[in-house]
Amino acid sequence: MVQLTSIVCSMKEGGREEESTNAADAADATPRMRTEHTCCCLGVLVGVSLIAALVAVILMKDTTVEITILRQVHVLMSHGERTPSERELAMLGAPPPEHVFVPYGAGALTNEGKLLTFEMGALLRKRYNDFLGPYYEAGK
């Protein structure tokens, strides 16, 4: 059970609380009462907000569990690292050094590209093995 408590604030001057000791100070009590009223309203507002948030969380809590079935997987990935294609070379205007293509040729995957593509395939196989099955079936 949540218990609301009122917050009582008093005006402070110079770090000390003011206390009225005579009748002259009693006329000065209006600002103090206004401060106490504001603090009490603020305390009630905070308390009501906390209760409303708690009720909202309790009501929105979903206790049902849905069983989902994976039906389809789409994978979009880059081709991996490769050498420049013939079209890209034509845009350069000057031929690149021969060592750029050896032993691959234009537009071919480099060894790094082949390794990254292989590792991605291994990761997908590990993650979706139950969905895909152990062997490739063209009709499936």
NUDO-603606 format. One record per residue: x, y, z of N, C-alpha, C, O in turn. Coordinates in steps of 0.1 Angstrom, whole numbers, padded with zeros to 4 digits, always signed. Layout:
XYZXYZXYZXYZ...
***
This chain:
+0009-0012+0000+0000+0000+0000+0009+0012+0000+0019+0013+0008+0006+0022-0008+0014+0034-0009+0008+0044+0000-0004+0047+0000+0016+0050+0008+0011+0060+0018+0017+0074+0013+0029+0076+0011+0008+0083+0012+0011+0097+0008+0014+0105+0021+0007+0105+0030+0025+0111+0021+0029+0120+0032+0030+0134+0027+0034+0136+0015+0026+0143+0035+0027+0157+0031+0041+0163+0034+0047+0159+0043+0045+0171+0025+0059+0177+0026+0057+0191+0031+0050+0199+0025+0063+0194+0042+0061+0208+0048+0075+0215+0046+0085+0210+0050+0074+0226+0039+0086+0234+0036+0085+0247+0044+0074+0252+0046+0095+0252+0048+0095+0265+0054+0105+0274+0048+0116+0269+0043+0103+0287+0048+0112+0296+0041+0124+0297+0050+0124+0297+0062+0135+0298+0043+0148+0299+0050+0155+0312+0046+0154+0316+0034+0161+0318+0055+0169+0330+0052+0182+0328+0058+0183+0327+0070+0192+0329+0050+0206+0328+0055+0209+0313+0060+0218+0312+0069+0201+0304+0055+0204+0290+0059+0197+0286+0072+0198+0274+0076+0189+0295+0079+0182+0292+0091+0167+0293+0089+0163+0301+0081+0160+0284+0096+0145+0285+0095+0140+0297+0102+0145+0300+0113+0130+0304+0096+0124+0315+0104+0113+0310+0112+0105+0301+0108+0112+0314+0124+0101+0311+0133+0096+0324+0139+0103+0333+0143+0082+0325+0138+0076+0338+0143+0075+0337+0158+0070+0327+0164+0081+0347+0165+0080+0348+0179+0071+0358+0185+0068+0358+0197+0068+0368+0177+0059+0379+0182+0048+0382+0172+0047+0376+0161+0039+0391+0175+0027+0394+0167+0032+0401+0154+0025+0399+0144+0043+0408+0154+0047+0415+0142+0051+0404+0131+0049+0406+0119+0057+0393+0136+0061+0383+0127+0049+0375+0122+0050+0369+0111+0038+0375+0129+0026+0367+0125+0020+0373+0112+0015+0365+0104+0021+0386+0110+0016+0392+0097+0025+0387+0086+0020+0387+0074+0037+0383+0089+0046+0379+0078+0044+0364+0075+0052+0358+0068+0034+0357+0081+0033+0343+0079+0027+0339+0066+0027+0327+0062+0021+0348+0059+0014+0345+0046+0023+0339+0036+0020+0329+0030+0035+0345+0033+0045+0339+0024+0048+0325+0028+0050+0316+0020+0050+0322+0041+0054+0309+0046+0042+0299+0043+0045+0288+0039+0030+0303+0046+0019+0295+0043+0017+0292+0028+0014+0280+0024+0020+0302+0020+0020+0299+0005+0030+0289+0001+0028+0281-0007+0042+0290+0007+0053+0280+0004+0049+0266+0009+0051+0257+0002+0043+0265+0021+0039+0252+0026+0028+0246+0017+0028+0234+0014+0019+0255+0013+0008+0250+0004+0013+0245-0009+0009+0235-0014+0023+0253-0015+0029+0249-0028+0036+0235-0026+0035+0227-0035+0043+0234-0015+0051+0221-0013+0041+0210-0011+0044+0199-0016+0031+0212-0004+0021+0201-0001+0014+0197-0015+0012+0185-0017+0011+0207-0023+0004+0204-0036+0014+0196-0045+0010+0187-0052+0027+0200-0044+0037+0193-0052+0039+0179-0047+0040+0170-0055+0039+0177-0034+0040+0163-0028+0028+0155-0032+0030+0143-0036+0016+0160-0032+0004+0152-0036+0005+0149-0051+0002+0138-0055+0009+0159-0059+0010+0157-0073+0020+0145-0076+0018+0137-0085+0032+0146-0070+0042+0135-0072+0037+0122-0068+0038+0112-0075+0030+0121-0056+0024+0109-0051+0014+0103-0061+0014+0091-0064+0005+0111-0066-0005+0107-0075+0001+0102-0088-0003+0092-0094+0011+0109-0093+0018+0105-0105+0025+0092-0103+0024+0083-0113+0031+0089-0092+0037+0076-0090+0027+0065-0089+0029+0054-0095+0016+0067-0083+0005+0057-0082+0000+0055-0096-0003+0043-0100-0002+0065-0104-0007+0064-0118+0002+0056-0126-0002+0047-0134+0015+0058-0125+0025+0051-0132+0026+0036-0128+0027+0028-0137+0024+0034-0116+0024+0020-0111+0012+0012-0116+0013+0001-0120+0001+0019-0116-0012+0012-0121-0010+0010-0136-0014-0001-0141-0004+0019-0143-0002+0018-0158+0007+0006-0161+0004-0002-0170+0017+0004-0153+0027-0007-0155+0020-0020-0153+0022-0030-0160+0012-0021-0142+0005-0033-0138-0005-0037-0149-0006-0048-0153-0012-0027-0154-0023-0030-0164-0017-0033-0178-0023-0041-0185-0005-0028-0181+0001-0030-0194+0009-0043-0195+0013-0047-0205+0011-0049-0183+0020-0061-0183+0013-0072-0190+0001-0076-0187+0019-0077-0200+0013-0088-0208+0019-0101-0203+0031-0104-0203+0010-0110-0198+0014-0122-0192+0013-0134-0202+0017-0145-0199+0007-0132-0214+0006-0142-0224+0019-0144-0231+0026-0134-0234+0022-0156-0235+0034-0159-0243+0029-0165-0257+0022-0174-0257+0034-0158-0267+0030-0162-0280+0041-0171-0286+0053-0169-0284+0037-0182-0292+0047-0191-0298+0048-0187-0313+0038-0187-0320+0060-0183-0317+0062-0179-0330+0070-0189-0338+0078-0197-0333+0067-0190-0351+0074-0199-0360+0081-0192-0371+0075-0183-0378+0094-0194-0373+0101-0188-0383+0097-0195-0397+0098-0207-0398+0093-0186-0406+0088-0192-0419+0097-0188-0431+0097-0195-0441+0104-0177-0429+0112-0172-0440+0123-0164-0435+0122-0156-0425+0135-0165-0442+0147-0157-0438+0151-0150-0451+0153-0156-0461+0154-0137-0450+0160-0129-0461+0173-0124-0456+0174-0118-0445+0183-0125-0464+0197-0121-0460+0201-0111-0471+0202-0115-0483+0205-0099-0467+0211-0089-0476+0225-0087-0471+0227-0083-0460+0234-0089-0480+0248-0086-0475+0256-0081-0487+0253-0083-0499+0267-0075-0484+0276-0070-0494+0284-0082-0500+0285-0093-0494+0289-0081-0512+0296-0091-0518+0309-0094-0512+0316-0105-0515+0314-0085-0504+0328-0087-0498+0338-0078-0505+0334-0071-0515+0350-0079-0501+0360-0071-0507+0364-0077-0521+0366-0089-0522+0365-0068-0531+0368-0072-0544+0377-0062-0551+0379-0051-0546+0382-0066-0562+0390-0057-0571+0381-0048-0579+0369-0052-0580+0385-0037-0584+0376-0028-0592+0371-0035-0605+0378-0043-0611+0359-0032-0608+0353-0038-0621+0358-0030-0633+0365-0020-0632+0355-0036-0645+0359-0029-0657+0353-0015-0658+0360-0006-0663+0340-0014-0654+0333-0001-0655+0340+0009-0646+0341+0021-0649+0343+0005-0634+0350+0014-0624+0364+0018-0629+0368+0029-0627+0370+0009-0636+0384+0012-0642+0382+0023-0653+0391+0031-0654+0372+0021-0661+0370+0031-0672+0367+0045-0667+0371+0055-0673+0361+0046-0655+0359+0059-0649+0372+0066-0644+0373+0078-0643+0382+0058-0641+0394+0063-0636+0402+0070-0647+0409+0080-0644+0402+0065-0659+0409+0071-0670+0423+0065-0672+0427+0064-0683+0429+0062-0661+0443+0056-0662+0442+0042-0656+0435+0040-0646+0449+0033-0662+0449+0019-0656+0456+0018-0643+0467+0025-0641+0451+0011-0633+0458+0009-0621+0470+0000-0622+0471-0007-0632+0478+0000-0612+0490-0009-0613+0485-0024-0614+0475-0028-0609+0494-0032-0620+0490-0046-0623+0488-0054-0610+0481-0063-0610+0495-0050-0600+0495-0058-0587+0481-0057-0581+0478-0065-0572+0472-0048-0585+0459-0047-0580+0450-0059-0584+0442-0064-0576+0453-0065-0596+0444-0075-0601+0450-0089-0599+0443-0099-0600+0463-0090-0597+0470-0103-0596+0466-0110-0583+0468-0103-0573+0462-0122-0582+0459-0131-0592+0444-0132-0595+0439-0141-0601+0436-0121-0592+0422-0122-0592+0415-0118-0605+0407-0125-0610+0419-0107-0611+0412-0102-0623+0403-0091-0619+0401-0089-0607+0397-0084-0628+0388-0073-0626+0375-0077-0620+0368-0087-0625+0370-0071-0609+0357-0074-0603+0356-0087-0595+0345-0091-0591+0367-0093-0592+0367-0106-0585+0369-0104-0570+0375-0094-0566+0364-0114-0563+0366-0113-0548+0380-0116-0545+0387-0124-0550+0385-0108-0535+0399-0110-0530+0398-0122-0520+0387-0126-0516+0410-0126-0515+0410-0137-0505+0403-0132-0493+0396-0140-0486+0404-0119-0489+0397-0114-0477+0382-0114-0480+0375-0117-0471+0378-0110-0492+0364-0111-0495+0358-0125-0495+0347-0127-0490+0366-0134-0500+0361-0148-0499+0360-0153-0485+0350-0160-0481+0370-0149-0476+0369-0153-0462+0357-0147-0455+0350-0154-0447+0355-0134-0457+0343-0128-0451+0330-0134-0455+0321-0136-0447+0329-0137-0468+0317-0143-0473+0315-0157-0467+0304-0161-0464+0326-0165-0466+0325-0178-0460+0321-0177-0445+0313-0185-0441+0327-0168-0438+0324-0166-0424+0309-0162-0422+0302-0167-0412+0304-0154-0431+0290-0150-0430+0281-0162-0432+0271-0164-0426+0284-0170-0442+0277-0183-0445+0277-0192-0433+0267-0198-0429+0289-0193-0426+0290-0202-0414+0281-0197-0403+0275-0204-0396+0281-0184-0401+0273-0177-0391+0258-0180-0394+0250-0183-0385+0254-0178-0406+0240-0180-0410+0236-0195-0408+0225-0198-0403+0245-0204-0412+0242-0218-0410+0241-0222-0395+0232-0229-0392+0249-0216-0387+0248-0219-0372+0235-0213-0367+0229-0220-0359+0232-0201-0371+0220-0195-0365+0207-0201-0370+0197-0202-0363+0206-0205-0383+0194-0210-0389+0194-0225-0393+0187-0229-0402+0203-0232-0387+0205-0246-0391+0192-0254-0389+0188-0262-0398+0184-0252-0378+0172-0259-0377+0161-0255-0387+0153-0264-0392+0162-0243-0392+0152-0238-0402+0156-0243-0416+0148-0247-0424+0169-0243-0419+0174-0247-0432+0176-0262-0434+0174-0267-0445+0179-0269-0424+0182-0283-0425+0197-0285-0428+0204-0276-0432+0202-0297-0427+0216-0300-0428+0221-0299-0443+0233-0297-0445+0212-0301-0453+0216-0301-0467+0208-0291-0475+0196-0289-0471+0214-0286-0485+0207-0277-0495+0197-0286-0503+0201-0296-0509+0184-0281-0504+0174-0288-0512+0168-0277-0521+0162-0267-0516+0170-0278-0534+0166-0268-0543+0151-0266-0543+0146-0254-0545+0143-0276-0541+0129-0275-0542+0122-0270-0529+0110-0267-0528+0130-0268-0519+0125-0265-0505+0125-0250-0503+0120-0245-0493
***
